[in-house]
């Protein structure tokens, strides 16, 4: 025969597992919604750039390869970053300074 305390604990565990499963499902739904919104933002940004579809892949590749060339500055911007002396801006993709 099952002790009353054991039965109560077993019941609480079962209820908690059900609530946990429900919360995990809700979390997955929220994460999917977040990803969908992020993707919509990306699409809006790309469309706003008015870049021909043929050029888009090469532009994205150059951005992806930018860290290897040191083209991303501390604030995460690609291409231009302040020079060491602060007097001008360096083109990080070319390694030179723009006056």
FENHUZI-V706925 format. One record per residue. RES is the residue in one letter. PHI is phi in radians with two decimals (999 if undefined). PSI is psi in radians with two decimals (* if undefined). Layout:
BEGIN
RES&PHI&PSI, RES&PHI&PSI
END
This chain:
BEGIN
X&999&2.49, X&-1.51&2.28, X&-1.12&2.58, X&-1.09&-0.67, X&-1.16&-0.70, X&-1.13&-0.76, X&-1.10&-0.72, X&-1.13&-0.77, X&-1.09&-0.74, X&-1.08&-0.72, X&-1.13&-0.75, X&-1.12&-0.70, X&-1.09&-0.78, X&-1.07&-0.77, X&-1.12&-0.75, X&-1.12&-0.71, X&-1.08&-0.68, X&-1.15&-0.76, X&-1.13&-0.70, X&-1.10&-0.77, X&-1.08&-0.70, X&-1.11&-0.76, X&-1.18&-0.64, X&-1.14&-0.69, X&-1.11&-0.75, X&-1.10&-0.72, X&-1.06&-0.79, X&-1.06&-0.72, X&-1.11&-0.76, X&-1.14&-0.70, X&-1.13&-0.68, X&-1.14&-0.72, X&-1.12&-0.73, X&-1.06&-0.80, X&-1.09&-0.70, X&-1.08&-0.77, X&-1.14&-0.71, X&-1.09&-0.74, X&-1.10&-0.67, X&-1.13&-0.68, X&-1.08&-0.77, X&-1.07&-0.79, X&-1.06&-0.77, X&-1.08&-0.72, X&-1.12&-0.82, X&-1.12&-0.75, X&-1.12&-0.61, X&-1.22&-0.30, X&-1.39&-0.27, X&0.91&0.80, X&-1.70&2.31, X&-1.04&2.49, X&-0.99&-0.62, X&-1.10&-0.56, X&-1.53&-0.32, X&-1.06&-0.78, X&-1.07&-0.75, X&-1.21&-0.62, X&-1.12&-0.80, X&-1.14&-0.65, X&-1.09&-0.72, X&-1.17&-0.61, X&-1.18&-0.74, X&-1.10&-0.68, X&-1.39&-0.18, X&-0.96&-0.76, X&-1.02&-0.60, X&-1.16&-0.48, X&-1.66&0.00, X&1.29&0.51, X&-1.60&0.01, X&-1.81&2.15, X&-1.48&-3.10, X&-1.08&-0.50, X&-1.55&0.09, X&1.50&0.14, X&-1.49&2.48, X&-1.72&2.43, X&1.80&-1.18, X&-1.98&2.43, X&-2.62&2.69, X&-1.07&2.54, X&-1.34&2.96, X&-1.09&-0.63, X&-1.56&-0.07, X&1.32&0.02, X&-1.45&-0.40, X&-2.62&-3.03, X&-1.99&2.36, X&-1.67&2.44, X&-1.47&1.83, X&-1.17&-0.42, X&-1.32&-0.38, X&-1.98&-0.24, X&1.40&0.10, X&-1.91&3.04, X&-1.81&2.52, X&-1.82&2.15, X&-1.41&*
END
